[in-house]
Structure formats: C-alpha cells, structure tokens
Amino acid sequence: MNYPHFWKRILDVILASLMLLILLPFFLTLLVLLALHFKGNPFFFQDRPGRNAALFKIMKFKTMADSKNQFGDLLSDELRITNFGKMVRKTSLDEIPQLINVLKGEMSLVGPRPLLKEYLTLYNSTQAKRHQVRPGVTGWAQINGRNAITWEKKFEYDIWYVQHVSLGLDLKILFQTLWNVFRGKGVSQHGHVTVGKFTGTK
C-alpha cells in the first residue's frame, strides 16, 4: 500500500482534524461575523468536479454579496465582493470550511484545485488527467503563482503534480502554502478580483 493510494488519505484525516481543531476559534468567529455581514448564510456552496470528475459541493466562507442587476443576474465579482470579503479572501480564511470536505473524503489537503463543472467539456485529454486524484485545498499550482498565473501554466503544474505525488512533495506544498498565505501572494490575477474564466485551450 503506497502513499498516493493509502497513506495520503490517512495523513489528510489526521492533519485536517488537527487544523480544524486549531482553527476552530477563527471558524466560529468568522461564521458569526459573516452571518451578520451578509445578513444570512455565511457559507458558499457550489458543485465542483472531484476525483474521476464526480461532482461534490465545495464549502467556503462567503466573500461576495448576492447583488443582482435589473434582469435578475448576479453582478460581476468586482461589484459583489465586499471590503470584509476581500480581507477574508486575502488571508485565505475563506478556505477553512474545505477541511470538512477533506474529512468527508471529497478533497485532499494537497491536489489540483477543484474548478467549475462547466470546464469539464473544455479540457483536452492531458488537462483532464487532473481528475485522477482528489482535488486539493492547496496544490503545486497554488505555491507557484496561485491565481496570478495563466491557465496553461496552472494545468501544467496540476498534471506534473499528478505524475509526481509523494509525501515529500505534499509536505513541501503545505509548508510553502503557509508561507504564501502569510505574504498574501498570488491571490488574484492583475486587474481581477478572482482568476479569469477558462475558455478552452487555444
């Protein structure tokens, strides 16, 4: 029983449990503050493809208002994100609830980030290999630029991780993630609140 198929899951459960316990005060504080800030549900749920492209509901803390235009469509991210939401996102505190996804077995602490389900039909055969492993709270692409790199580079990093997953690599990614979060590095692309949408490989 090697690391990717056995010990990685054991490590996920142990570390995610410890992290959730340590972060519990922040979790509860943010839960209350965001519920008051958005006058309702402090969580954001969305269907995302996981291992083998099976859909699951990713769980995050909410950072954007539900503001809509006159036609009932949501406004752009830039218009909906609040100042408090920007702070939560910059410090990556919005990602804490994903530890619950990890404990449920839907995600891993380390792996390719789970993207929008609409992208599934846009991947080429190589890019689709990112779904051979559980998606991660952080990953190789995240410590090498996060949202500040191109889609092509992001997929290149994702596939490289799938082909080289190991205990040493996972520990390196986890430690580098903590350092990047501390510096607020690579949270968004220049000129965007979030990464721009993937429209397929040209």
C-alpha positions, 0 to 999 in steps of 0.5 A: 500500500503506497502513499498516493493510494493509502497513506495520503488519505490517512495523513489528510484525516489526521492533519485536517482534524488537527487544523480544524481543531486549531482553527476552530476559534477563527471558524466560529468567529468568522461564521458569526461575523459573516452571518451578520455581514451578509445578513444570512448564510455565511457559507458558499456552496457550489458543485465542483468536479472531484476525483474521476470528475464526480461532482461534490459541493465545495464549502467556503466562507462567503466573500461576495454579496448576492447583488443582482442587476435589473434582469435578475443576474448576479453582478460581476465579482468586482461589484459583489465582493465586499471590503470584509470579503476581500480581507477574508479572501486575502488571508485565505480564511475563506478556505477553512470550511474545505477541511470538512470536505477533506474529512468527508473524503471529497478533497485532499489537503494537497491536489489540483484545485477543484474548478467549475463543472462547466470546464469539464467539456473544455479540457483536452485529454492531458488537462483532464488527467487532473481528475485522477486524484482528489482535488486539493485545498492547496496544490503545486499550482497554488505555491507557484503563482496561485491565481496570478498565473495563466491557465496553461501554466496552472494545468501544467503544474496540476498534471506534473503534480499528478505524475509526481505525488509523494509525501515529500512533495505534499509536505513541501506544498503545505509548508510553502502554502503557509508561507504564501498565505502569510505574504498574501501572494498570488491571490488574484490575477492583475486587474481581477478580483478572482482568476479569469474564466477558462475558455478552452485551450487555444 
